[in-house]
Amino acid sequence: MKVRRTGPEYDQWPEVLTLLQTAFVYMEARLEAPSPVAALTVGRLVNDATEGAAFVIESQNRPVACLFTRPSRDWPGAYYIGKLAVDEGHRGQGLARMLIDAADAEARRLGFGRMVLDTGAALTELHAIFLGLGFNTVEQKDGVGTATSGVVTMAKDLT
């Protein structure tokens, strides 16, 4: 399997949307809030791929992993990564690392000094995965209401 950069012409956006919705659904109960992908549409994914870059990995001609990137709106000089999803049946095969490596190469090509991402404070297993991918926690914001609704920002220096 190889990482493929996609754009608006990609013909499997509905499948990418389903991948994201399926991969993120468990977060709703953990974060006590709707999943951030619940409101996504195919049109929004196409827009996100146009605003930044979208990467997919396919198996048997269907997307099984994806990642979206763009310049960060909150961290000057940083490249933001989001919507990283790996199909449950394909986890543990290094696909997340392949996508992060593709984003790393794109960020360096564009001259960014680091990559940043946000994840839910309660999703500690994701924190561990991102630590293993070279990210470090740079900020934690408490959410309104419960301890599970905060956001953790992680960054990976590219210098």
N, C-alpha and C positions, 0 to 999 in steps of 0.2 A: 504494500500500500504506500502511496505517495501523497504528499501534501500538494494540493492544487489551489492556486489563487483564483478566485472567482470574481465576476463582475455582474453587472445588470443582465447580461446575456445568458447567465447560468440558467439552465432549464429545470433545476430541481429545487427551487426556492420553497415550494410547499413542503417538500420532504425535509428541508433544513428546519423549517418552522416546527414541524412535528417532532423532529429530533430535539430541538430546544425545549419545547413544551413538555415532552416526556422526561427529559433529563432534569428539568428544574422543578417539576411538580412537587417533589418531596419537601422542598424548601418552605412551602406555605405554612405548614404546621409548625416547623422549627422556628421560623421567623415571625410567626403570628401575624403575617401580612400576606397579601397576594404575591405570587411569584412575579418577579420583574418581567418575565417573558409572557405573562398572561395576556397583556394588552398588545403584544406584537402582532404584526400582520406581514404578509408577503411583501407588500409595498414598503413597509418600514425596513425590512431586511435588505431589499434592493437599494433603498436610500442609504442605509448604513454601509453597504458594500461600495457605494459610490463616494460617500464622504470619507471613507478610509479604505481599508482593505479587508476582504473576507477570505478565509482559508477553509477548505474542506478536505477531508480524507474520505474516499469512497471505497466500499467493498461491494463487489458484485454489482457495480454501477449504481449504487445508492449511497448517499452521504451517511457516514457513521460517526463522524466527528467534525466539529467546526469551531472557529474562533473569529471574532471580529475585532478590528483595530482602528484607531484614529488618533490624531494628536489630542493630548489631554486638554480638557477645558479648565481643569483645576490645578494642574501641576505644570508650570511653564517648562518647556524643554523636554517634556516627557511624552512618551507614546503610550496611549491607553489601550489596554486589552480587555475585552469583555465577551460575554456570551460564549464562553468556552464550554463545550458539551461533547461528551463521548457516550455513544450508545452503550447501554449496560452490558450487552453481550460482547463488546469489544474493549472493555476496560482491562487494565493490567498489561496491555501490549505496547505501551510507550507512545500512544497516539497523542496524548496531551503534551508530552515532551516534544514530539515532532512539530506540533502546532506552535508551541512556544518558541522553538528554534526558528521556525519560519517567520514569526513575528519579530524575533530578535534581529534576524537578517534584514527584514524590511525596515525596522527602526534605525538600524545602523546605516543602511543605504540612504535613508532620509536625513541622517545627521542628528538623531536624537541621542541624548546621553543616558537615558534610562527608560524603563517601561514601568507602568503602574497599573494596578487593578484594584477593584473594590470587591469585597465579599462580606457576607453577613457575619456578625460577631459570633453567632451561635453555631456556625458551620466550621467547627474546629478541625474536622477531618480535611476540609479544603485548605485550611491554613497550613496543615502539615504537608499536603501535596505541593503547595506553592513554595514552601520553604525548601522542599526537595528539588524544586525546579530553579532554585537560585534567588528567590524573592525573600525580602525581609519586611517585617511589619514597620511601617513608618508613622502610622496614625490610627487611633481608634476613637470613634465617636459613638457616644451612647445615644440610643434611640429614645424616642418618647414612649413612655409606658413601661416596657419591660426590659429586662437585661438582654433578651434575645433579639431585640430589634435594632441593635447598633450596627455600625459599619466598620470594617477593618480595611485600611488601605495598605497595600503591600507594594514594594518597589524592587526592581532589579537594576543595578547599575550596569551600564554597557561600556564603561570606560576601562 
